[in-house]
């Protein structure tokens, strides 16, 4: 589970990123889940944009399902943009080092 300072760190890195996955009117589809999974494998940190969902409750619910299916974590949700993170399972391919406070 990401702590507050870790989410803040990830949001800072994600600031310059563009959304790579879009959630349209169909909501969660198998194709969309695969896209998120592949993007997380490649980048570890991605932005996801909600095109047709305006209510925060809907977005939070959809994000929860995406997190569960892709084993990722939400680092932030601002407006229609969500930031998702999943560290690569191979230590040699990890691009992002999460800060740890002792």
N, CA and C atoms as a LAMMPS dump frame, in Angstrom:
ITEM: TIMESTEP
0
ITEM: NUMBER OF ATOMS
306
ITEM: BOX BOUNDS ff ff ff
-5.0000000000000000e+02 5.0000000000000000e+02
-5.0000000000000000e+02 5.0000000000000000e+02
-5.0000000000000000e+02 5.0000000000000000e+02
ITEM: ATOMS id mol type element x y z
1 1 1 N 0.841 -1.194 0
2 1 2 C 0 0 0
3 1 3 C 0.877 1.245 0
4 2 1 N 0.565 2.167 -0.884
5 2 2 C 1.344 3.399 -0.971
6 2 3 C 0.985 4.355 0.17
7 3 1 N 2.006 4.974 0.741
8 3 2 C 1.791 5.986 1.776
9 3 3 C 1.653 7.344 1.11
10 4 1 N 1.178 8.332 1.851
11 4 2 C 0.923 9.658 1.309
12 4 3 C 2.122 10.284 0.613
13 5 1 N 3.305 10.24 1.25
14 5 2 C 4.485 10.86 0.652
15 5 3 C 4.922 10.128 -0.615
16 6 1 N 4.636 8.818 -0.681
17 6 2 C 4.978 8.044 -1.88
18 6 3 C 4.044 8.407 -3.036
19 7 1 N 2.755 8.584 -2.723
20 7 2 C 1.799 9.007 -3.746
21 7 3 C 2.169 10.389 -4.28
22 8 1 N 2.565 11.272 -3.373
23 8 2 C 2.966 12.628 -3.777
24 8 3 C 4.165 12.564 -4.717
25 9 1 N 5.134 11.718 -4.392
26 9 2 C 6.322 11.527 -5.227
27 9 3 C 5.914 11.044 -6.623
28 10 1 N 5.022 10.047 -6.676
29 10 2 C 4.571 9.5 -7.958
30 10 3 C 3.778 10.523 -8.759
31 11 1 N 2.945 11.322 -8.085
32 11 2 C 2.187 12.361 -8.783
33 11 3 C 3.132 13.379 -9.419
34 12 1 N 4.228 13.67 -8.717
35 12 2 C 5.228 14.595 -9.254
36 12 3 C 5.853 14.058 -10.527
37 13 1 N 6.183 12.778 -10.529
38 13 2 C 6.755 12.152 -11.725
39 13 3 C 5.725 12.122 -12.857
40 14 1 N 4.474 11.843 -12.505
41 14 2 C 3.414 11.674 -13.504
42 14 3 C 2.971 12.995 -14.122
43 15 1 N 3.342 14.111 -13.502
44 15 2 C 2.866 15.424 -13.956
45 15 3 C 3.099 15.625 -15.455
46 16 1 N 4.252 15.214 -15.951
47 16 2 C 4.597 15.454 -17.358
48 16 3 C 4.047 14.385 -18.306
49 17 1 N 3.469 13.319 -17.764
50 17 2 C 2.948 12.228 -18.596
51 17 3 C 1.623 12.595 -19.25
52 18 1 N 1.371 11.974 -20.384
53 18 2 C 0.083 12.111 -21.048
54 18 3 C -0.712 10.824 -20.806
55 19 1 N -2.044 10.902 -20.786
56 19 2 C -2.844 9.687 -20.58
57 19 3 C -2.57 8.657 -21.675
58 20 1 N -2.421 7.402 -21.286
59 20 2 C -2.18 6.332 -22.255
60 20 3 C -3.384 5.41 -22.4
61 21 1 N -4.298 5.462 -21.437
62 21 2 C -5.511 4.636 -21.499
63 21 3 C -6.705 5.547 -21.246
64 22 1 N -7.764 5.326 -22.022
65 22 2 C -8.97 6.133 -21.874
66 22 3 C -10.139 5.228 -21.522
67 23 1 N -10.938 5.666 -20.541
68 23 2 C -12.13 4.915 -20.144
69 23 3 C -13.31 5.616 -20.801
70 24 1 N -13.915 4.942 -21.772
71 24 2 C -15.034 5.523 -22.513
72 24 3 C -16.367 5.133 -21.925
73 25 1 N -17.414 5.311 -22.722
74 25 2 C -18.771 5.08 -22.232
75 25 3 C -19.044 3.627 -21.887
76 26 1 N -18.262 2.69 -22.433
77 26 2 C -18.467 1.28 -22.113
78 26 3 C -17.931 0.929 -20.731
79 27 1 N -17.141 1.834 -20.148
80 27 2 C -16.595 1.578 -18.823
81 27 3 C -15.489 0.538 -18.885
82 28 1 N -15.57 -0.423 -17.978
83 28 2 C -14.523 -1.435 -17.896
84 28 3 C -14.783 -2.54 -18.91
85 29 1 N -13.825 -2.719 -19.811
86 29 2 C -13.901 -3.809 -20.775
87 29 3 C -12.625 -4.632 -20.637
88 30 1 N -12.638 -5.835 -21.156
89 30 2 C -11.462 -6.697 -21.096
90 30 3 C -10.301 -6.048 -21.851
91 31 1 N -10.61 -5.407 -22.977
92 31 2 C -9.584 -4.736 -23.777
93 31 3 C -8.943 -3.599 -22.991
94 32 1 N -9.759 -2.829 -22.294
95 32 2 C -9.246 -1.711 -21.511
96 32 3 C -8.355 -2.22 -20.375
97 33 1 N -8.757 -3.285 -19.706
98 33 2 C -7.951 -3.879 -18.628
99 33 3 C -6.612 -4.358 -19.193
100 34 1 N -6.632 -4.993 -20.37
101 34 2 C -5.392 -5.446 -21.007
102 34 3 C -4.495 -4.261 -21.34
103 35 1 N -5.089 -3.167 -21.821
104 35 2 C -4.312 -1.962 -22.155
105 35 3 C -3.627 -1.399 -20.919
106 36 1 N -4.367 -1.337 -19.807
107 36 2 C -3.797 -0.841 -18.554
108 36 3 C -2.665 -1.758 -18.109
109 37 1 N -2.904 -3.063 -18.171
110 37 2 C -1.906 -4.045 -17.747
111 37 3 C -0.618 -3.921 -18.568
112 38 1 N -0.76 -3.817 -19.89
113 38 2 C 0.408 -3.687 -20.766
114 38 3 C 1.143 -2.381 -20.523
115 39 1 N 0.391 -1.289 -20.346
116 39 2 C 1.008 0.01 -20.104
117 39 3 C 1.775 0.006 -18.777
118 40 1 N 1.213 -0.636 -17.758
119 40 2 C 1.901 -0.723 -16.464
120 40 3 C 3.156 -1.585 -16.567
121 41 1 N 3.107 -2.646 -17.369
122 41 2 C 4.298 -3.474 -17.577
123 41 3 C 5.416 -2.678 -18.224
124 42 1 N 5.046 -1.81 -19.145
125 42 2 C 6.026 -1.025 -19.874
126 42 3 C 6.531 0.165 -19.069
127 43 1 N 5.603 0.901 -18.456
128 43 2 C 5.951 2.198 -17.853
129 43 3 C 5.952 2.233 -16.324
130 44 1 N 5.278 1.328 -15.673
131 44 2 C 5.082 1.292 -14.212
132 44 3 C 4.135 2.379 -13.713
133 45 1 N 4.218 3.563 -14.279
134 45 2 C 3.388 4.695 -13.847
135 45 3 C 2.668 5.232 -15.073
136 46 1 N 1.335 5.252 -15.019
137 46 2 C 0.564 5.718 -16.178
138 46 3 C -0.556 6.653 -15.74
139 47 1 N -1.035 7.406 -16.718
140 47 2 C -2.234 8.212 -16.514
141 47 3 C -3.37 7.568 -17.29
142 48 1 N -4.537 7.622 -16.683
143 48 2 C -5.748 7.056 -17.263
144 48 3 C -6.764 8.187 -17.291
145 49 1 N -7.448 8.384 -18.416
146 49 2 C -8.412 9.478 -18.51
147 49 3 C -9.829 8.929 -18.634
148 50 1 N -10.719 9.519 -17.84
149 50 2 C -12.137 9.179 -17.916
150 50 3 C -12.801 10.136 -18.894
151 51 1 N -13.329 9.601 -20.005
152 51 2 C -13.976 10.463 -20.996
153 51 3 C -15.449 10.696 -20.701
154 52 1 N -16.146 9.675 -20.259
155 52 2 C -17.599 9.768 -20.15
156 52 3 C -18.136 9.66 -18.729
157 53 1 N -17.258 9.71 -17.752
158 53 2 C -17.717 9.598 -16.367
159 53 3 C -17.434 10.916 -15.65
160 54 1 N -18.483 11.531 -15.11
161 54 2 C -18.336 12.835 -14.469
162 54 3 C -18.353 12.745 -12.942
163 55 1 N -19.027 11.729 -12.402
164 55 2 C -19.174 11.605 -10.958
165 55 3 C -17.939 10.964 -10.332
166 56 1 N -17.444 11.578 -9.255
167 56 2 C -16.245 11.05 -8.599
168 56 3 C -16.479 9.641 -8.067
169 57 1 N -17.694 9.364 -7.574
170 57 2 C -17.991 8.035 -7.038
171 57 3 C -17.829 6.972 -8.122
172 58 1 N -18.317 7.278 -9.343
173 58 2 C -18.188 6.333 -10.459
174 58 3 C -16.723 6.074 -10.764
175 59 1 N -15.937 7.153 -10.831
176 59 2 C -14.513 7.028 -11.16
177 59 3 C -13.788 6.222 -10.087
178 60 1 N -14.097 6.477 -8.822
179 60 2 C -13.46 5.759 -7.722
180 60 3 C -13.801 4.279 -7.776
181 61 1 N -15.055 3.983 -8.074
182 61 2 C -15.496 2.582 -8.171
183 61 3 C -14.777 1.872 -9.323
184 62 1 N -14.697 2.513 -10.481
185 62 2 C -14.02 1.935 -11.641
186 62 3 C -12.536 1.737 -11.331
187 63 1 N -11.92 2.717 -10.696
188 63 2 C -10.505 2.604 -10.331
189 63 3 C -10.267 1.423 -9.4
190 64 1 N -11.172 1.204 -8.461
191 64 2 C -11.05 0.072 -7.546
192 64 3 C -11.027 -1.252 -8.287
193 65 1 N -11.892 -1.38 -9.293
194 65 2 C -11.947 -2.606 -10.089
195 65 3 C -10.661 -2.754 -10.91
196 66 1 N -10.201 -1.655 -11.51
197 66 2 C -8.963 -1.695 -12.302
198 66 3 C -7.787 -2.075 -11.408
199 67 1 N -7.723 -1.484 -10.207
200 67 2 C -6.638 -1.812 -9.271
201 67 3 C -6.62 -3.307 -8.964
202 68 1 N -7.79 -3.869 -8.693
203 68 2 C -7.888 -5.283 -8.346
204 68 3 C -7.468 -6.167 -9.518
205 69 1 N -7.974 -5.869 -10.71
206 69 2 C -7.696 -6.717 -11.876
207 69 3 C -6.258 -6.595 -12.362
208 70 1 N -5.617 -5.437 -12.155
209 70 2 C -4.25 -5.24 -12.66
210 70 3 C -3.213 -5.264 -11.543
211 71 1 N -3.672 -5.442 -10.292
212 71 2 C -2.784 -5.429 -9.124
213 71 3 C -1.955 -4.142 -9.056
214 72 1 N -2.625 -3.023 -9.369
215 72 2 C -1.962 -1.716 -9.342
216 72 3 C -2.514 -0.894 -8.182
217 73 1 N -1.959 0.308 -8.018
218 73 2 C -2.415 1.204 -6.965
219 73 3 C -2.628 2.594 -7.549
220 74 1 N -3.634 3.286 -7.047
221 74 2 C -3.903 4.644 -7.497
222 74 3 C -3.037 5.607 -6.694
223 75 1 N -2.284 6.434 -7.417
224 75 2 C -1.449 7.442 -6.76
225 75 3 C -2.181 8.776 -6.693
226 76 1 N -3.221 8.934 -7.493
227 76 2 C -3.972 10.174 -7.455
228 76 3 C -5.117 10.167 -8.444
229 77 1 N -6.11 11.016 -8.154
230 77 2 C -7.251 11.224 -9.045
231 77 3 C -7.564 12.702 -9.009
232 78 1 N -7.292 13.381 -10.115
233 78 2 C -7.544 14.821 -10.199
234 78 3 C -8.413 15.055 -11.42
235 79 1 N -9.613 15.561 -11.191
236 79 2 C -10.536 15.786 -12.306
237 79 3 C -10.855 14.473 -12.989
238 80 1 N -10.545 14.406 -14.284
239 80 2 C -10.847 13.204 -15.064
240 80 3 C -9.606 12.343 -15.299
241 81 1 N -8.515 12.658 -14.603
242 81 2 C -7.257 11.939 -14.796
243 81 3 C -6.898 11.159 -13.529
244 82 1 N -6.609 9.866 -13.71
245 82 2 C -6.148 9.029 -12.601
246 82 3 C -4.714 8.622 -12.877
247 83 1 N -3.941 8.483 -11.811
248 83 2 C -2.555 8.049 -11.921
249 83 3 C -2.452 6.67 -11.273
250 84 1 N -2.004 5.704 -12.054
251 84 2 C -1.884 4.324 -11.569
252 84 3 C -0.421 3.909 -11.546
253 85 1 N -0.073 3.11 -10.536
254 85 2 C 1.299 2.651 -10.388
255 85 3 C 1.322 1.164 -10.069
256 86 1 N 2.258 0.455 -10.701
257 86 2 C 2.54 -0.931 -10.348
258 86 3 C 4.02 -1.169 -10.633
259 87 1 N 4.753 -1.468 -9.574
260 87 2 C 6.187 -1.709 -9.73
261 87 3 C 6.411 -2.99 -10.523
262 88 1 N 7.388 -2.945 -11.419
263 88 2 C 7.696 -4.119 -12.242
264 88 3 C 8.189 -5.242 -11.336
265 89 1 N 7.754 -6.47 -11.612
266 89 2 C 8.134 -7.612 -10.767
267 89 3 C 9.613 -7.965 -10.904
268 90 1 N 10.238 -7.592 -12.032
269 90 2 C 11.66 -7.859 -12.255
270 90 3 C 12.475 -6.652 -11.776
271 91 1 N 13.271 -6.806 -10.704
272 91 2 C 14.032 -5.671 -10.161
273 91 3 C 14.913 -4.961 -11.189
274 92 1 N 15.404 -5.689 -12.198
275 92 2 C 16.258 -5.08 -13.213
276 92 3 C 15.482 -4.173 -14.157
277 93 1 N 14.177 -4.391 -14.264
278 93 2 C 13.352 -3.593 -15.175
279 93 3 C 12.606 -2.467 -14.447
280 94 1 N 12.795 -2.361 -13.15
281 94 2 C 12.129 -1.298 -12.382
282 94 3 C 12.739 0.046 -12.743
283 95 1 N 11.871 0.974 -13.163
284 95 2 C 12.322 2.304 -13.57
285 95 3 C 12.166 3.31 -12.444
286 96 1 N 11.204 3.071 -11.578
287 96 2 C 10.877 4.039 -10.53
288 96 3 C 11.237 3.451 -9.177
289 97 1 N 12.022 4.195 -8.434
290 97 2 C 12.386 3.794 -7.07
291 97 3 C 11.506 4.602 -6.107
292 98 1 N 10.684 3.923 -5.367
293 98 2 C 9.782 4.565 -4.412
294 98 3 C 10.578 4.959 -3.166
295 99 1 N 10.442 6.227 -2.739
296 99 2 C 11.159 6.626 -1.505
297 99 3 C 10.563 5.911 -0.292
298 100 1 N 11.435 5.623 0.674
299 100 2 C 11.003 4.939 1.894
300 100 3 C 11.505 5.75 3.093
301 101 1 N 10.596 6.042 4.021
302 101 2 C 10.991 6.746 5.245
303 101 3 C 11.192 5.708 6.329
304 102 1 N 12.231 5.889 7.1
305 102 2 C 12.547 4.907 8.152
306 102 3 C 11.977 5.334 9.478
